[in-house]
Amino acid sequence: MSTELKILSFNVWGLAFVTKDRPARLAAIAAYLAQADYDIVCLQEIWIHKEFESMRQDVQGNYQYSRFFHTGALGSGLAVFSRLPIVETKALPYSLSGLPSEVIAGDFFVNKAAAKAVVLHPELGEIEIWDTHMHAAGEDGPQTRQAHRMAQAWQLATEVRRGAACGRYVFCMGDFNSQPFSVPIALMRTYGGLRDSYLETHLQANDAPPMNISASNAIASLGMTCDSSINTYSAGKNIPPIIQAQGGKRLDYIFFREGRGSTHRVRCTSSDVVLTGLVPGQSFSYSDHFGLTSTFKFEPASGGSTASTGGAGETSAASAPSSQARLLPLDDESASGPPSPTSAYELHRVPSSDSTASAIRHSLASIRDYYHLAGKRTLRFEQYMVLCIVGMVALAVGSAWQPKSWIQPIFTLVAFALGAAGATFLYTGWLWGRWEKGILDETMADMELQLRALQHGS
């Protein structure tokens, strides 16, 4: 006996007032889902609750169960549709999600997150589904720009391990804003013990892409889901020539793993990039991303329950998937820090990239570097705050000594602006700086603890 599960992950690019052709695209996506045969659909960037409600009504006949997840000031943008009953949900706002000073990027204000939906399968019991959209900025080198995304990957991988320890099958998917060789993806695969569904069925997907590969071949064989020349919304973006030459980026994933004591083995039988065409009757794509779908088969484990992953998240040699490099022993690793890349494709080209300890070491080194840079930024903002306050006081006092009455309102207005700027630098510098420092300290302490546990064979 075997059973299958078919999953779709799709970033719908639904930010209000910014994304193009949004109403028509979301309506077309809803029409597609209303006829689709997926068991689970995880969406990212569906920011407006009314648009989720409209989509839910459109697909109600196909997906009886759904959940929209709220985080931050503007929402998480995450939603799950399911044919299986949803019996438990949880929104997990990431502790670090961009900077308050980066207003245009907006990650801080939406508070990027992961969303959990536990679905009940009639034969397999509870299956844990994670939908995520990680920090958008800083995908290219240096790796310090990925520090927040590394912290997010660590936070999510920890939750994945917890779910697997409860005996659940875990599926984790979404827009990770990281390419396959990056440290955040290494953390998901090693510390999280997750397998990459697309890599399971396309063994060459993580190889360095041949230059000047056709866009269609890059999608079919390498799983490129973003910045493809086939996508109509790529035309207006400033895409680096190297990304154009390799046919785009692979930023969307569907990961999976078995739980402790699982009675069935799970394997990916197919994984494909979908929704690559134009919206019917229109001249534009469904989104600035393509969708990713994977089909999984569950088969009874021979001789009883399957071997589960250990406390460090490393799969045993007997159960290591053929499409993933076997994890290296600890004594083969170098304790040196990460390289200082200048290109996106240099981010994780290290000999021991497939071991948990190596991924943690690289994360620690990058976060420590970022920690010092963040401290300097905090100090700079504090200095700006002091200058604004001094200027505000000087103008307030000086306005009382002006011989011309019309100058006084100008001084008062400028003093008010400096006061507002000083308050802004207070929360983006001193307050947020201390907040970020505390979270980074906790993340690094947790990583160091896990690294020591690995070194002692725990």
C-alpha positions as CSV (number, residue, x, y, z in Angstrom):
1,M,0.0,0.0,0.0
2,S,1.2,3.5,-0.8
3,T,-0.3,6.9,-0.5
4,E,0.6,10.2,-2.3
5,L,0.6,13.9,-1.3
6,K,0.9,16.6,-3.9
7,I,2.0,20.1,-2.8
8,L,2.2,23.5,-4.4
9,S,4.3,26.5,-3.2
10,F,3.8,29.8,-4.9
11,N,4.8,33.4,-4.2
12,V,1.9,35.4,-5.7
13,W,3.5,38.8,-5.5
14,G,0.4,40.5,-4.0
15,L,1.7,43.6,-2.3
16,A,-0.9,46.4,-2.6
17,F,-0.1,49.6,-4.6
18,V,3.3,48.3,-5.7
19,T,2.8,45.0,-7.7
20,K,1.5,45.2,-11.2
21,D,-1.8,43.7,-12.5
22,R,-2.5,42.4,-9.0
23,P,-6.3,41.9,-9.2
24,A,-6.2,40.1,-12.6
25,R,-3.3,37.9,-11.5
26,L,-4.9,36.9,-8.2
27,A,-8.2,36.1,-9.9
28,A,-6.3,34.0,-12.4
29,I,-4.5,32.2,-9.6
30,A,-7.7,31.5,-7.9
31,A,-9.2,30.1,-11.1
32,Y,-6.2,27.9,-11.5
33,L,-6.4,26.6,-7.9
34,A,-10.2,25.9,-8.2
35,Q,-9.3,23.3,-10.9
36,A,-6.0,22.1,-9.5
37,D,-5.3,18.6,-8.0
38,Y,-2.9,19.6,-5.2
39,D,-3.6,18.4,-1.7
40,I,-1.8,21.3,0.0
41,V,-1.2,24.8,-1.4
42,C,1.1,27.2,0.4
43,L,1.0,30.9,-0.8
44,Q,3.4,33.7,0.0
45,E,2.9,37.5,-0.5
46,I,-0.9,37.4,-0.4
47,W,-0.9,40.5,1.9
48,I,-4.5,41.7,1.8
49,H,-6.9,39.7,3.9
50,K,-9.9,40.7,1.7
51,E,-8.1,39.2,-1.3
52,F,-7.4,36.0,0.6
53,E,-11.1,35.9,1.5
54,S,-12.1,36.4,-2.2
55,M,-9.6,33.6,-3.2
56,R,-11.0,31.3,-0.5
57,Q,-14.5,31.7,-1.8
58,D,-13.3,30.9,-5.3
59,V,-11.5,27.7,-4.3
60,Q,-13.9,26.6,-1.6
61,G,-15.2,23.7,-3.7
62,N,-11.7,22.3,-4.1
63,Y,-10.1,23.3,-0.8
64,Q,-12.4,23.1,2.2
65,Y,-9.8,24.1,4.7
66,S,-7.7,27.3,4.7
67,R,-5.9,29.7,7.0
68,F,-4.5,33.2,6.6
69,F,-1.7,34.2,9.0
70,H,-1.3,37.6,10.7
71,T,2.0,39.0,11.8
72,G,3.6,42.5,12.0
73,A,1.9,45.7,11.0
74,L,1.0,44.6,7.5
75,G,0.5,40.9,7.8
76,S,2.8,37.9,7.0
77,G,1.5,37.4,3.4
78,L,1.2,33.7,4.2
79,A,-1.8,31.5,3.5
80,V,-2.5,27.7,3.4
81,F,-5.2,25.9,1.5
82,S,-5.8,22.2,2.2
83,R,-8.0,19.3,1.2
84,L,-7.0,17.6,4.5
85,P,-8.5,18.9,7.7
86,I,-6.3,21.5,9.4
87,V,-6.2,20.6,13.1
88,E,-3.6,23.0,14.4
89,T,-2.0,26.3,13.3
90,K,0.7,28.7,14.5
91,A,2.2,31.9,13.2
92,L,5.9,32.2,13.9
93,P,7.2,35.8,13.4
94,Y,10.9,35.7,12.9
95,S,12.9,37.4,15.7
96,L,15.0,39.3,13.1
97,S,13.4,40.5,10.0
98,G,15.2,43.5,8.5
99,L,15.8,46.9,10.0
100,P,13.4,49.6,11.0
101,S,15.5,52.1,9.1
102,E,14.9,50.3,5.8
103,V,11.4,51.6,5.3
104,I,11.2,51.0,1.6
105,A,12.2,47.3,1.9
106,G,9.4,46.9,4.5
107,D,10.5,43.5,5.9
108,F,10.7,44.9,9.4
109,F,7.2,46.3,9.3
110,V,5.5,43.1,7.9
111,N,7.7,41.0,10.2
112,K,8.6,38.1,7.9
113,A,7.4,34.8,9.3
114,A,6.8,31.1,9.0
115,A,3.3,29.6,9.3
116,K,2.5,26.1,10.6
117,A,-0.5,24.1,9.7
118,V,-0.9,20.6,11.0
119,V,-3.2,18.5,8.7
120,L,-4.7,15.2,9.6
121,H,-4.1,12.4,7.1
122,P,-6.5,9.4,7.4
123,E,-3.7,6.9,7.2
124,L,-0.5,8.8,8.2
125,G,-1.9,10.8,11.1
126,E,-0.6,14.4,11.7
127,I,1.5,16.0,9.0
128,E,3.2,19.3,9.8
129,I,3.2,21.9,7.0
130,W,5.4,25.0,7.2
131,D,5.0,27.9,4.8
132,T,7.6,30.7,4.9
133,H,8.8,33.9,3.2
134,M,12.3,34.9,4.4
135,H,14.1,38.2,4.5
136,A,14.4,39.7,1.0
137,A,17.5,41.8,1.2
138,G,21.2,40.9,0.8
139,E,21.1,37.7,-1.2
140,D,24.4,38.5,-2.9
141,G,27.7,38.7,-1.0
142,P,29.2,39.5,1.4
143,Q,27.6,36.9,3.6
144,T,27.1,39.4,6.5
145,R,24.2,40.7,4.5
146,Q,22.4,37.4,5.0
147,A,22.8,37.4,8.8
148,H,19.1,38.0,9.4
149,R,18.1,35.2,7.0
150,M,20.6,32.9,8.7
151,A,18.9,33.6,12.0
152,Q,15.5,32.9,10.4
153,A,16.7,29.6,8.9
154,W,18.0,28.6,12.4
155,Q,14.7,29.5,14.0
156,L,12.7,27.6,11.4
157,A,15.0,24.6,11.4
158,T,14.6,24.4,15.2
159,E,10.8,24.2,14.8
160,V,11.1,21.6,12.1
161,R,13.3,19.4,14.4
162,R,10.7,19.8,17.1
163,G,7.9,18.7,14.8
164,A,9.9,15.7,13.6
165,A,10.7,14.8,17.3
166,C,7.0,14.5,17.8
167,G,6.8,11.8,15.1
168,R,5.3,14.0,12.4
169,Y,6.2,14.1,8.8
170,V,7.3,17.6,8.1
171,F,7.1,19.6,4.9
172,C,8.7,23.0,4.8
173,M,8.3,25.3,1.8
174,G,8.1,28.8,0.4
175,D,10.3,31.6,-0.9
176,F,13.6,31.4,1.1
177,N,15.2,34.2,-0.9
178,S,18.4,32.1,-0.9
179,Q,20.0,30.0,-3.6
180,P,20.8,26.3,-3.1
181,F,24.5,26.8,-2.1
182,S,23.8,29.5,0.5
183,V,24.3,29.1,4.2
184,P,20.5,29.5,5.1
185,I,19.7,26.6,2.8
186,A,22.6,24.6,4.3
187,L,21.1,25.1,7.7
188,M,17.7,23.9,6.6
189,R,19.2,20.7,5.0
190,T,21.7,19.9,7.7
191,Y,20.5,21.2,11.1
192,G,16.9,20.9,10.0
193,G,17.5,17.4,8.6
194,L,15.4,18.3,5.5
195,R,15.6,16.9,2.0
196,D,15.2,19.1,-1.1
197,S,12.4,17.7,-3.2
198,Y,13.5,19.3,-6.4
199,L,17.0,18.0,-5.9
200,E,15.6,14.5,-5.3
201,T,14.3,14.3,-8.8
202,H,16.8,16.6,-10.6
203,L,20.2,15.4,-9.4
204,Q,22.0,18.2,-11.3
205,A,20.0,21.0,-9.9
206,N,22.7,22.2,-7.5
207,D,25.5,22.1,-10.0
208,A,26.9,25.4,-11.2
209,P,24.6,26.3,-14.1
210,P,26.2,26.4,-17.6
211,M,26.5,29.9,-18.8
212,N,24.0,31.1,-21.5
213,I,21.6,28.2,-20.8
214,S,18.2,28.8,-22.3
215,A,15.6,30.1,-19.9
216,S,13.3,27.1,-20.6
217,N,16.1,24.6,-19.9
218,A,17.1,26.4,-16.7
219,I,13.5,26.1,-15.5
220,A,13.1,22.5,-16.5
221,S,16.4,21.1,-15.3
222,L,17.7,23.6,-12.6
223,G,14.4,24.7,-11.1
224,M,14.8,28.5,-11.6
225,T,11.8,30.2,-10.1
226,C,12.7,33.8,-10.2
227,D,14.4,36.4,-12.5
228,S,13.8,34.3,-15.5
229,S,13.7,36.0,-18.9
230,I,10.5,34.0,-19.6
231,N,8.7,35.9,-16.8
232,T,7.2,39.2,-18.1
233,Y,8.0,41.0,-14.8
234,S,11.7,40.3,-15.2
235,A,12.0,42.9,-18.0
236,G,11.8,45.8,-15.6
237,K,14.3,44.5,-13.1
238,N,18.0,45.2,-12.9
239,I,19.1,41.6,-13.1
240,P,22.9,41.0,-13.0
241,P,24.4,39.6,-16.2
242,I,25.5,36.4,-14.4
243,I,21.9,35.7,-13.3
244,Q,20.6,36.3,-16.8
245,A,23.3,33.9,-18.2
246,Q,22.4,31.1,-15.8
247,G,18.6,31.5,-16.5
248,G,17.5,33.0,-13.3
249,K,17.5,32.0,-9.6
250,R,16.2,29.1,-7.6
251,L,14.7,30.7,-4.5
252,D,11.6,28.5,-3.9
253,Y,11.8,25.1,-2.3
254,I,9.7,22.3,-0.9
255,F,11.7,20.5,1.8
256,F,10.6,17.4,3.6
257,R,11.6,14.8,6.3
258,E,10.2,11.9,8.2
259,G,9.5,12.1,11.9
260,R,10.9,10.0,14.7
261,G,9.5,6.5,14.7
262,S,7.7,7.0,11.3
263,T,6.1,3.9,10.0
264,H,6.3,5.0,6.4
265,R,9.2,6.2,4.3
266,V,8.6,9.2,2.2
267,R,10.2,10.0,-1.1
268,C,9.6,12.6,-3.8
269,T,8.5,11.1,-7.1
270,S,8.3,14.3,-9.1
271,S,9.0,18.0,-8.7
272,D,8.4,20.7,-11.3
273,V,8.3,24.4,-11.8
274,V,4.8,25.4,-12.8
275,L,2.7,28.5,-13.7
276,T,5.4,29.6,-16.1
277,G,3.0,30.8,-18.8
278,L,1.0,33.9,-19.2
279,V,-2.3,34.6,-17.5
280,P,-5.0,33.4,-20.0
281,G,-6.1,36.2,-22.3
282,Q,-3.4,38.5,-20.9
283,S,0.1,39.6,-21.8
284,F,1.6,39.1,-18.3
285,S,2.8,36.3,-16.0
286,Y,1.0,35.0,-13.0
287,S,3.6,36.5,-10.6
288,D,7.2,37.6,-10.6
289,H,8.0,34.1,-9.3
290,F,7.0,30.7,-10.8
291,G,5.3,28.1,-8.7
292,L,6.9,24.8,-7.5
293,T,5.1,21.6,-7.1
294,S,6.2,18.2,-5.7
295,T,4.5,14.9,-5.4
296,F,5.4,12.6,-2.5
297,K,4.8,8.9,-2.0
298,F,4.6,7.2,1.4
299,E,5.5,3.5,1.6
300,P,5.5,1.2,4.6
301,A,9.0,0.9,6.0
302,S,10.3,-2.6,5.8
303,G,11.0,-4.2,9.1
304,G,9.1,-1.6,11.1
305,S,9.7,2.1,11.7
306,T,12.2,4.1,9.9
307,A,15.4,5.4,11.2
308,S,14.9,9.0,12.3
309,T,17.4,11.8,12.3
310,G,19.5,12.3,15.3
311,G,19.7,15.2,17.7
312,A,22.0,17.2,15.4
313,G,19.7,16.9,12.4
314,E,22.1,14.7,10.4
315,T,20.7,11.8,8.6
316,S,22.2,8.4,9.1
317,A,24.3,6.9,6.4
318,A,21.8,4.1,5.8
319,S,19.0,6.5,5.1
320,A,20.8,9.4,3.4
321,P,19.0,10.3,0.2
322,S,20.9,9.5,-3.0
323,S,20.4,13.0,-4.3
324,Q,22.2,14.6,-1.4
325,A,25.9,14.5,-0.7
326,R,26.6,12.3,2.4
327,L,27.4,14.4,5.5
328,L,31.1,14.7,6.3
329,P,32.6,13.6,9.6
330,L,33.6,16.4,12.0
331,D,37.3,15.7,11.8
332,D,37.2,16.5,8.0
333,E,36.0,20.0,8.6
334,S,37.9,23.3,8.8
335,A,37.1,25.6,11.6
336,S,37.9,28.6,9.5
337,G,35.4,31.3,8.8
338,P,33.5,31.7,5.6
339,P,35.0,33.2,2.4
340,S,34.4,36.8,1.5
341,P,32.5,36.4,-1.7
342,T,31.8,39.0,-4.3
343,S,29.4,36.9,-6.4
344,A,26.2,35.2,-5.4
345,Y,27.6,31.8,-6.7
346,E,30.6,32.0,-4.3
347,L,28.5,32.1,-1.1
348,H,28.7,28.4,-0.1
349,R,31.4,26.8,-2.3
350,V,33.2,25.1,0.6
351,P,34.4,21.5,0.7
352,S,32.4,20.6,3.8
353,S,29.2,22.4,3.0
354,D,27.1,19.3,3.6
355,S,27.7,18.8,7.3
356,T,25.7,20.3,10.2
357,A,28.8,21.5,12.0
358,S,30.2,23.3,8.9
359,A,26.9,25.1,8.3
360,I,26.7,26.2,11.9
361,R,30.4,27.4,11.8
362,H,29.8,29.4,8.7
363,S,26.6,30.9,10.2
364,L,28.4,31.8,13.4
365,A,31.3,33.4,11.5
366,S,28.9,35.5,9.4
367,I,26.7,36.5,12.2
368,R,29.7,37.5,14.4
369,D,31.0,39.7,11.5
370,Y,27.5,41.2,11.1
371,Y,27.3,41.7,14.9
372,H,30.3,44.1,14.8
373,L,28.9,46.0,11.8
374,A,25.5,46.3,13.5
375,G,27.3,47.7,16.6
376,K,29.0,50.4,14.4
377,R,25.6,51.2,12.8
378,T,24.0,51.6,16.2
379,L,26.8,53.9,17.4
380,R,26.4,56.0,14.2
381,F,22.7,56.4,14.7
382,E,23.2,57.3,18.3
383,Q,25.6,60.1,17.2
384,Y,23.0,61.3,14.8
385,M,20.5,61.4,17.6
386,V,22.8,63.5,19.8
387,L,23.4,65.9,16.9
388,C,19.7,66.3,16.2
389,I,19.0,67.0,19.9
390,V,21.8,69.5,20.2
391,G,20.6,71.2,17.0
392,M,17.0,71.2,18.2
393,V,17.9,72.9,21.5
394,A,20.1,75.4,19.8
395,L,17.3,76.4,17.4
396,A,14.7,76.5,20.2
397,V,16.9,78.8,22.3
398,G,18.0,80.9,19.3
399,S,14.5,81.5,18.1
400,A,13.9,83.7,21.2
401,W,16.7,86.1,20.2
402,Q,15.7,86.7,16.6
403,P,15.2,90.4,15.8
404,K,12.7,89.6,13.0
405,S,9.4,87.8,14.1
406,W,9.0,85.9,10.8
407,I,12.3,84.0,11.5
408,Q,11.0,82.5,14.7
409,P,8.4,80.1,13.2
410,I,11.1,78.8,10.8
411,F,13.5,78.1,13.7
412,T,10.6,76.4,15.5
413,L,9.7,74.3,12.5
414,V,13.3,73.2,11.9
415,A,13.7,72.4,15.6
416,F,10.6,70.3,15.5
417,A,12.0,68.4,12.5
418,L,15.3,67.8,14.2
419,G,13.4,66.6,17.3
420,A,11.5,64.1,15.2
421,A,14.6,62.9,13.5
422,G,16.3,62.5,16.9
423,A,13.4,60.4,18.1
424,T,13.7,58.3,15.0
425,F,17.4,57.7,15.4
426,L,16.7,56.8,19.1
427,Y,14.5,53.9,18.2
428,T,16.4,52.8,15.0
429,G,19.7,53.2,16.8
430,W,19.8,52.8,20.5
431,L,16.5,50.9,21.1
432,W,16.6,48.7,18.1
433,G,20.3,48.2,18.3
434,R,20.0,46.8,21.8
435,W,17.0,44.7,20.7
436,E,19.0,43.2,17.7
437,K,22.1,42.7,19.8
438,G,20.1,40.6,22.4
439,I,18.6,38.4,19.7
440,L,21.9,37.9,17.9
441,D,23.5,37.0,21.3
442,E,20.8,34.4,21.9
443,T,21.1,33.0,18.4
444,M,24.9,32.7,18.6
445,A,24.7,31.1,22.0
446,D,22.2,28.5,20.8
447,M,24.4,27.8,17.7
448,E,27.5,27.4,19.9
449,L,25.6,25.0,22.2
450,Q,24.6,22.8,19.3
451,L,28.1,22.9,17.9
452,R,29.5,21.7,21.3
453,A,26.9,19.0,21.3
454,L,28.0,17.8,17.9
455,Q,31.7,17.9,18.9
456,H,30.9,15.6,21.9
457,G,28.9,13.3,19.8
458,S,25.6,14.2,21.5
